[in-house]
Amino acid sequence: MPNDWKTYKLSDLTDLITKGTTPSTYGYGFTEDGVNFIKSESTNYDGRLDENSFVKISEEAHAKLKRSQLKQNDILFSMAGAYLGKTGIVQKQHLPANTNQANGIIRVNESKANSKFVSFSLRNPILVNYVNASGGQSAQPNINLTDIGNLEFKFPPLKEQQSISQILSTIDDKIQNNLAI
């Protein structure tokens, strides 16, 4: 790697690392329509969110679950369950949206890093294997928010991150188009 790539902890590049909330904790259930609620089952190892698996919560529930309200370019990171480290980037068309406690919410500080580049870095098979191998040894594997924030990466300067992520996004889009055909 070039000399101008520096090592960062994920927490050094973010404005927020938190997790979602369970609506039933606050007395809410799922509804037929309303606000998108993105469970960890919607995340994938290819970085895309499976919109067909979204469920819905009421506007009232969404307003109550402030901590887990999502913004555009938030990265969801599966942190509990059999498959840790699946990701997805929240797009404008997904909003308004909320998520559950099995998803970590990573909000990248765009003046420090490119959210797509961070997402590609989180999708690295070496990192995914590491996360799955180090997940807690309880009945349900998990990784905590501190461990997510302590993940280390070598990142190039911001402009280079943007260029790399644009190229990789174009390749991802071509793969998705080919799969659709």
LINTA-V369459 format. One record per backbone hydrogen bond with DSSP energy under -1.0 kcal/mol. CO is the residue of the C=O (numbers start at 1). NH is the residue of the N-H. If there is no record, write none. Layout:
<<CO/NH> <CO/NH>>
This chain:
<<2/5> <6/155> <8/153> <9/12> <10/13> <13/109> <16/107> <18/105> <22/25> <23/26> <23/28> <24/27> <35/57> <36/98> <37/55> <38/100> <39/42> <40/43> <42/50> <44/47> <44/87> <47/89> <49/51> <50/53> <51/54> <55/37> <56/31> <57/35> <58/62> <59/63> <60/64> <61/65> <64/66> <66/69> <71/74> <74/90> <75/106> <76/88> <77/104> <78/85> <79/143> <86/78> <87/44> <88/76> <90/73> <91/94> <92/95> <96/36> <97/70> <98/38> <99/21> <100/20> <100/103> <102/79> <103/20> <104/77> <105/18> <106/75> <107/15> <107/16> <109/112> <109/113> <114/118> <115/119> <116/120> <117/121> <118/122> <119/123> <121/124> <124/128> <125/129> <126/130> <127/131> <128/132> <129/133> <130/134> <141/81> <142/136> <144/148> <145/149> <146/150> <148/151> <149/11> <151/10> <153/8> <155/6> <157/161> <158/162> <159/163> <160/164> <161/165> <162/166> <163/167> <164/168> <165/169> <166/170> <167/171> <168/172> <169/173> <170/174> <171/175> <172/176> <173/177> <174/178> <175/179> <176/180> <177/181>>
